Amino acid sequence: MKKKIILFLLLVLSVLSACSNDKNEVKDSSLYEGRNLTIAVAGKVPEIREQNIVFINVELKELNQESIQTKYDAVFIMKEDLS
């Protein structure tokens, strides 16, 4: 019986520690120091700490243009802009 209680407590502790919400995860990560990036964003522009990343707002219909591949290094489609 004691073994079951100890096993149950270990299981509960491991689940609780795995579900911890570390809000400093982004703050503690290293900064991007690569080349300057231009990123197209359909939706709300994310908040970042890096100075060498530029976000340009675009409409979803603009993403069909072939020139988008040469203008931007990446395209972000935010969740709120999908519906």
GIUR-V444505 format. One record per backbone hydrogen bond with DSSP energy under -1.0 kcal/mol. CO is the residue of the C=O (numbers start at 1). NH is the residue of the N-H. E is the energy in kcal/mol with one decimal. If there is no record, write none. Layout:
co:CO nh:NH e:E
co:CO nh:NH e:E
This chain:
co:1 nh:5 e:-1.9
co:2 nh:6 e:-2.6
co:3 nh:7 e:-2.5
co:4 nh:8 e:-2.5
co:5 nh:9 e:-2.5
co:6 nh:10 e:-2.3
co:7 nh:11 e:-2.2
co:8 nh:12 e:-2.5
co:9 nh:13 e:-2.6
co:10 nh:14 e:-2.3
co:11 nh:15 e:-2.1
co:12 nh:16 e:-2.5
co:13 nh:17 e:-2.3
co:14 nh:18 e:-1.7
co:15 nh:19 e:-1.3
co:21 nh:23 e:-1.0
co:22 nh:25 e:-1.1
co:24 nh:28 e:-2.4
co:37 nh:54 e:-2.9
co:38 nh:73 e:-3.1
co:39 nh:56 e:-2.6
co:40 nh:76 e:-3.3
co:41 nh:58 e:-2.4
co:42 nh:78 e:-2.3
co:52 nh:37 e:-2.4
co:54 nh:39 e:-3.1
co:56 nh:41 e:-2.8
co:59 nh:62 e:-1.1
co:60 nh:63 e:-1.3
co:61 nh:64 e:-1.0
co:62 nh:65 e:-1.4
co:65 nh:68 e:-1.1
co:66 nh:69 e:-1.3
co:67 nh:71 e:-1.5
co:68 nh:72 e:-1.6
co:74 nh:40 e:-2.4
co:76 nh:42 e:-2.9
co:78 nh:81 e:-1.4
co:79 nh:82 e:-1.6
